[in-house]
Amino acid sequence: SGLAAVRDREANLERAIAAYREALRFRTPEAAPLEYAATQ
């Protein structure tokens, strides 16, 4: 998400959102509550 501040803001923000959503598939409240909260 930090790259979006430097160049191609919209595309990089979309990539960051997709990456966070993918991470939430594994960082669930049941399996990893602290990591889930940090990713949210």
C-alpha positions as CSV (number, residue, x, y, z in Angstrom):
1,S,0.0,0.0,0.0
2,G,3.0,2.3,0.5
3,L,3.9,2.2,-3.2
4,A,0.6,3.9,-4.1
5,A,1.9,7.1,-2.6
6,V,4.8,7.1,-5.0
7,R,3.4,6.2,-8.4
8,D,0.3,4.8,-10.2
9,R,-1.8,5.4,-7.2
10,E,-5.1,3.8,-8.3
11,A,-3.6,0.6,-9.6
12,N,-1.3,0.1,-6.6
13,L,-4.2,0.7,-4.2
14,E,-6.2,-1.9,-6.0
15,R,-3.3,-4.4,-5.8
16,A,-2.9,-3.7,-2.1
17,I,-6.6,-4.2,-1.4
18,A,-6.5,-7.5,-3.3
19,A,-3.4,-8.6,-1.3
20,Y,-5.1,-7.8,2.0
21,R,-8.2,-9.7,1.0
22,E,-6.1,-12.7,0.1
23,A,-4.3,-12.5,3.4
24,L,-7.7,-12.6,5.2
25,R,-8.4,-16.0,3.7
26,F,-5.7,-17.3,6.0
27,R,-5.8,-14.8,8.8
28,T,-9.2,-15.7,10.2
29,P,-10.5,-14.6,13.6
30,E,-10.5,-18.2,14.7
31,A,-7.1,-19.2,13.4
32,A,-5.1,-16.0,14.0
33,P,-7.1,-13.3,15.8
34,L,-4.3,-10.8,16.3
35,E,-3.1,-11.1,12.7
36,Y,-6.6,-10.9,11.4
37,A,-7.2,-7.7,13.4
38,A,-3.9,-6.2,12.1
39,T,-4.8,-7.0,8.5
40,Q,-8.2,-5.5,8.9
